[in-house]
Every structure is written in C-alpha cells, then in structure tokens.
Amino acid sequence: MKTIDKIPTTKIQRASKLVQTGAKVGVNYLKYYGDKLITSEENAKDRLNQNNAEDIYDGLKQMKGSALKVAQMLSMEKSILPRAYVEKFSLAQFSVPPLSPALVLKTFKTYFGNYPNEIFDAFNATSVNAASIGQVHLAEKNGKKLAVKIQYPGVAESISSDLALVKPMAIKMFNIKGKDSDKYFKEVEHKLIEETNYILEINQSKEIAEKCAHIQNLRFPQYYEELSSERIITMDWMQGIHLSEFTANNLNQETSNKLGQALWDFYMFQIHTLKKVHADPHPGNFLVSETGELIALDFGCMKTIPNDFYVPYFELAKKESINSTQVFKKKLFQLEILRDDDSPEELEFFSNMFHEMLSLFTQPFHQEIFDFSNPTFFQKISELGEKYSKNTELRKMNGNRGSKHFIYINRTFFGLYNLMFDLKAKDIRINNFVNL
C-alpha cells in the first residue's frame, strides 16, 4: 500500500484539501446530469454515488484525523448512506494508507523525545495496521512482542476546525435544525478529543480489562505506561485475525455462537452494570485468537451513560412500554425525541415513526434467546431505514431529535447488531450478563 510522507496539519491546509475534494464532487455532478440524458436515472445516480464516495474518501484518507473518523462513524449507518459510501467509508476502520517509515520515526521522536530504537530492542517502522487517528507498529523488548500505536501528527489540534468543515454536510444529511443543534456536534467533538488522549485511553483500557476479566472467552492486552505517552500507546502484541476476516471465512457455528455470546455479554455488562461502554464496536477493534477467543482492543471511545438517560432509554425498550401509548409518548418526551414546540403533525409523525422503529429494534430484548443470524430481522431493519431515508415528509421536519447521548449509544447498538449478524451468532442468551 502506498504510504504518506506528509499530512496537512494547519486549518488552511486541511480546508484546501476539502475544497479540492469538493471540486471533484462538483465535476461528478456535471457528469451525472450528462449521464441522465443517455441512461436511466437509477444508473446515473449509482455512478454518481460511486464517484463521490471514492473522491470524498480519497480526500479524507489524506487528511486522517477526525474528518476520517466521521467517515468511519457514517460507514456504520448502513440505513442512511447509499451502499457505495458505506463500502468505501468502512475502509477507514482498519485499512487506510499509513505514514511512511521516515515520517513515523520523526513523529515518534517528536512525541517521545527519543527514536524507537532507543526505547525498544526492535521496531518495525512499517505499519501493520493504519486507521483514522493512529497506526500500529510491531516492536520487541526483553523478548516480548509489543504493539505500538502512534497518533498521526496534527490530529488532536485539528479536531474543532475539521468538525466545522464537515458540519454543513452533516446538517444537510441529517436535516438538523434549531438553535440547540450544537449539542450534537459538541458531543462528537468532546469524544474525539478524548480519543486523541492516549493517557486517558490507557486508563480506560486497564479499567475495562480489570472489570470485565471474568467474562468467558474474552481477552485483553496488557498496557505499558512506561512505554507510552499522550500520543503513543504500547501494549501486548495480540495474536489473532480481525473479526471481519474471521467472519468471511468461518464455517464453525459453535465458534460463532461462542464469540457472539462473549461479545454480547461484554456489551451488556458494560451498559447495565458499569454504565460505561466501549462505543466503537467495529470489526477493526476486535481480533479472534487461534483458540477461538474474542480479543477486545482500542478503548479510546468510551461513553458514560448518565442515569437520567439510562432509565427512560431502557424503559422505552420494554414491550409493555411500546404497547402503551401513554407510557411510550411520555418516554419519548423524556428522551427529547418529542419536543414541546412540535406541531400536532410532528407529534403524530415522530410518535408513529419511533413506534415502528423501536417495535423492530428492541425485539432481541423481548426474548430470552435470540438468533442474530436471522436475515429476515436485519432485512426489515434495512428496509425500514431505506423507507425513512426516502421519506419526503420527514425531510421537511426538524431532524433535531433526541438527547445528545443517543449519538454514541445508538452507534454502539447499531455496531453491535452488525457484528452479531456478521458472526451469524445463534442461541444468544440475552440476559446472561446478569449471572456474570
């Protein structure tokens, strides 16, 4: 894979990169209008999506940082974005061009004050895995293999300006209006700032590893604070394959069920017992060991769940709440899905919309055992997402809906559901975490 010798770090440089990308998108639209004259609307739109997805991703992967992280987050929203965007943006999870070895050594020296060969017995300056905020290198010290994650230069300093650049696109995509819409962007900005603080990540990683050590078939690396800094993390090198690689080739249902139960228990224990959850559940953050155990990595994005959100959120998921019009509406107001300034039409529309969505999404919680390999369940979710993404009535209404906590909690559940489906996990005991 081609490496990168330089990353735009200043606000002007990064804005210029986005302007260049925007110009390419403009050319794609001109081609689209021409295509419509000689082919069908559907074929022209598919080509437009393919070209735009490729050009936008190519621009973002050169910038790295929070702009690329937002693309990664959007790749999990399979019901919102066209397939071309989902497929392209999902590469941001664990497959982006790495820094060149020369830039790696320079960056390490800047962050740590020493070159890698002054710290480790051996250090491979060629990355083994590159993502949106940092990349991983293999090192060795005292006979032990280590993984060293190095943050890209300028990432932490450019978060606010990056989000300001992508904000107009997000507002249009999600139809966000209203004077209090900034709460959503502040929530994302706050989490991205946390993700660039590797000292915080080490502390969070050690805490989760300790509190979840009792969960069966789940493993964590050990972290080394003396070999880490605010922009560098050193941990055990964990032997295994990415979860996506495992799911693409696995034929053993028993192993799928074992991994699925471990993954589900891990998330339910965090959410319901710790009230703090690993809010970045994509395949790049999990490995599968040779013995069929799940290895959890990267705890930079942790979401604390406040009680005033946790209580109504999970009360709303109960079947009796969904089946009671009065209780259901009350919870929608508590969670800021319905608003006091809503028109009668908006109240009716969003009540019906969320009733339809939650009646489907909460099905796993209404059963003792659930089959996450069921394609019908996930097909219905996809169809429902497509239905509302094309709804012209919805586009006219204020999309500024829900507590700011929905952003990362919903992201967690969508990501978890997708991973469970990819695993084709069956016979999952939903409340198994209670006995852990």
N, C-alpha and C positions, 0 to 999 in steps of 0.2 A: 504493500500500500504506500502511496506517495506520502511523504512527510511534510510538515510545515516548518519553515525556517523563521517565520515572523507572525505574530498575532497583532491585529490592530488593538491598541490599548487605550488611546485617548478618545474622548467623546466625538471629536471631529472625524477621526479615522473610522470609528465604528458607524457613525451616521453616514459617512461617504460610502461605506460598504453596503449599507441598506439602500441608499439611493441608487447605486449601481444595480442591485438586485431588483429594485422597483422598476428600473428602466427595462430590464429583461422581461418582467411581468407585463409591462405595457406593450412590448413587441408581441408577446404571446397573445394578447387580446386582439391585436390587429390581425394576426394570423387566424384567430378564432372567427372573427367576422367574415374573413375570406372563405374559411372552411365551410361556414354555414351556407354559402352560396352553391357549393359543389357536393356537399354531403349532408347527412341528417344532422339535426340539432344535437341528438344524443352522442353521435360520434365526434362531432366538433367539440362538445363540452368535455368528453372523455380526454381528448387530446389536449385541450386547454389545461385540465387538471393535472395531467401527466407532466406537461411542460412547466407549469407553475410550481408544482411540488418539487421537481428536480432543481429548478433555478433558485427557489427560496431555500431549499436545504443546502445547496452548494454554497450559497452566501452565508448562511448561519454557521455551517461547519468551519468556515474560515475564521469566524468571529469567536466561536466557542462561548463559554460562559452562560449567563442567564438567558440570552437570546436562544441558544441551542437547547437549554434546559426547558424553556417554554414549549419548544417544538416537541421535545420528548414527552412532556406532560400531555400535549394535544394528541400525540400518537395513541394514547390510551383511550381517547374519546372516540371510539370506533363508530358510535352512533351519530356523531356530529360532523366529522370531516369526511369528505369523499375518500374512497379506498386508496387512491393514488397518494394522497397526503399521509394517510395512516402508514402505508407501507414505506414511504420514503422517510418520514419523521421518526419511525420506530428504529431506524439505524442509529439515532442519537443515543439509544440505550447503552450500546456497548461496541459500536463499530463506526468510529469517525477517524479521519486522518490524524496520526499522532504528531507530536513535536519531533523535530529532527534531533538526533543524538547531541549535536553541538548545542542546540537551544536547551535541551534537558540539563546538560552539565552546567550551563550558565545559570539557569533558573534554580537549580539545586544549590549552587554556591550563593546566590542571592538570598534564598530562604534560610539556609542552614549555616552559612558562614564558612563552610568547608565543601570541598568537592566530594562526591560519593566515595571515591577510592581512599579518602582519608578517614571515612567512617566505617565502611564495610570491607570485608575481605574480598568480596567480588560484587560487581554491579554491572548489569546489562543495560546500557544506555538506550537500547532499542525497546520501545514499549511493547508489552504483551497484551495490553487492553487499553483503549482510549475511549473516553466518554465525553460528557458535556462540560464538566467542571475540572476534571483531572484525568491523569493517565497512570497506569500501574507498571512497575518495573520489577524484575526478578533480581534479588540480591542474596548474599550469603554472609553470615557472620557466626564465627565459632561453630562451624559445621551445620548450622541451621539455615534452611531456606526461608527467605523472607519476601513479602510483597511490600513494595514501597510505592505509595500513591503520592504523586506530585501534582499540585494545583497549577493550572495554566496561569501565566503571568497576566496581571491586569484584570482578572475575573472579578475579584472582590470589589475593586474600586469602580467597576463599570456597571454594577447591578442597577442602580437607580436610573442612570441615563439609558441603559438598554431597555428597561421596562417602559420608560417614557416614549421610546421609539416604537415599541410594539403595542402600546396601549391603544392607539386609534384602530388598529386591526382587530384587537380583542373586543373592543366596544362594538364594532360593526358585526363581528362574527357572533357574539352572544347577545346582541341587542340590549346592551346595558345602558340605562338612562338614570337620571335622578342625581340629586346633589350628594347623596351618601354613597355613590358607587365607588368612591375612592377606597372604601373599607376593604374591598376585594383585592385591589392592587397592592394596598399596604400589607395585607396578609401574605400575598405571594412574595413581596419584597422582603418582608421580615424572615420568611422561611429560607429564601435564597441567601440572605446574609448569614443566617445560621449555618447553611450548608458549606459556606466558604471558611467557617471557623473550625479548623481541624482539631483543635484542642477540645472544643465542645463535642465534636464527633467522637473522639476517643472516650471521653467521659460517658457519653450516651451509650456507646458500644459496650463498654465494660459493665454498665448498669444493666442493660438488657440481657447480655450474656449471663450475668450472675442470676438475675431474677427468672430467667427462662431456661436455666440449665436442666431443670427437672423434666422438660417436655421430651417425650420419646422421639428418637430418630431425628433429632435436631442438634446441629453443632455450630460452634462459633470459633473464629480465630482468636488467638491471644494478641493483645496490643502492647507495643513497647514505647512508653512515653519518653524514655531517654533517647530514643532514636527518631523522635517525632518533633514537629513544631506546629505553628499556627497554619502552615501551608503544606506540611509533609506529614504523612502517616505511615508508620512502619508496623506491620502485623505479620502473623504467621502466613506462610505460603500454603494455601489450602488446595490439596489435590482433588480435582473434580472437573466435570464438564458443565457448561452453562445449562440452565434449566431448559432453554429453548432448543438446544442441541439434543438434550435427553428426550424431550417430548417428540421431537421429529423422528427419532429412531427407536423409541421404546416399544416393545411388544409384550412386556410383562405387566399384566393387570394388577397383580399383587403388589408389585413395586410402586405402581401408580397410586394405588389406594393408600399404601403406607406413607408415601411422600405427601399425598393430598391431606391425609389426616394430620400429619405433623405441621403442614403449612396452615391448615385451618385452626388447629389448636393454638399455634403460635400467635395468630392474629386475634382470636377470640380472648385468649388470656391477657394479651396486652390491652385490648379495648375495654374489657369488662372488669378486669382485676387491677391492672396498673393504671388505667385511664390515660395511657400514653402509648402511641402506636407508631410503628415504622411505616411512614406514609408514602413510601416509594416502592410499591410492590411490582416491579417489572422483572423480566427474566434475567437481566444483567446483574441483578443483586442477589441471585441465588445460584449455587452450584449443587450438583448431585455427586456424592462420593462414590468410590468404587464399590462400597458395601451398601449402596442404596440409601444413604442418609442425606438429609437436606442441610446444606451449609448456607447460613444467612450472613450477608455482607453489607457494608455501607449503611451506617446509621446516622448519616448527616441530616436526613429529613425526618425528624420526629415531631409528631403532633400531640400536644397535650389536649385532652378532652375535658373542658370545664363541665361541672355538674349541671349547670343550668342549661346546657345544650344536650348533654348525655341523656338526661332523664326524659325530656319530651321526644328526642330523636328515637330512642328505643321503645318508648311507649307507643309512638306512632307506628312502629313496625309490628305491633301486636295485632293479631287477627281481629280481636274484639274492638280495637280502636278503628281499624279500617272499616269494620261493618257498622260502626255507629257514626251517623252523620254529624251529630253534635260534638262528640269527642274528637272526631277527625278534624273538623274545622277549628276547634279550639287549639289543637296541637299545631296546625298549620300557621295560626297566628303567633303562637309561642316561638315557632322556629323562623318567623319573619317571611314565610312563603306567601301568606296573605297579609295585606297591609291595610291600615286604617283608611288610607286615601284611595283605595281601589274603588273603581266603579262597580256597579252591580254586574256588568258584563264580565269584568275582570275577575271578580269573586267567583262567579259561576264557572268561567273557563278554567281558571287555575285549580279550583277545587276538583273539577272533573278530571283535569289532566293529571294531577298528582295522585288522585284516587286510582286512576288506571295504571299509572306507573308503579305505585307502591304495592298495589294488589299483585303485580307481577314480580317486582324486585325482591319482595320480602318472603317469597314462597319458601326458600330454604329454612327460614326461622320458624315456620309453622309446622315443621316436621321433625321427628326425632332423627331420622336418617335421610340423607339427600343424595341424589345421583347427579353429580356435576358433569357427567359425560353426556347427559341428555341433550341432543342437538335441538330438540323442539323448544326447550326452555330458552336457550340462547338465541335461537332464530326469532322467537317472539320479542326478545329484548331488542334485537337488531331492527326488526320491523317497526317496533314502537318508536325507537329513536329516529328512524327514517321518516315515519309518519309526522312527527312533530318538527323535524328539521325542515320539512317542506310545507309546513302549515302557514299559509299566508296570514291568517288571523293572528297567530302568535307573533309574527314579525311586527305587527302594528302595536303590540302591547309592550309595556315596560318589562324587559328581561331581568331587571334588577330584583332578584328573588332570593330570599333565604339568608340565614345567618352566614357570616364570613367563615364560620367553622365548616360549612358544607364543602368548601373547596377541597380541603385535604381529606376529610372523612369520606366524602363521596369518591374521591380519587382512590382512596385506599380500597373501598369495596369494589369499585369497577376493576381495579387492577387485580385484586384477589380473585374475583369471579373469573376473570380472563385466564389467570394462571391455573385455577382449578379446572377449567374447561380444557385448557391445553394439556393438562395432565391426564384428562379423561378419568378423573377420580370418582369412584363409586363407593356406595355404602359408608358415606362420611357421617360420623356421629356429631351432630350439630352442637350439642351441649356437653361434649366430652371434657371441655376445659374446666367445668365445674368441679370435677373429681381430681384435677391435677394438683 
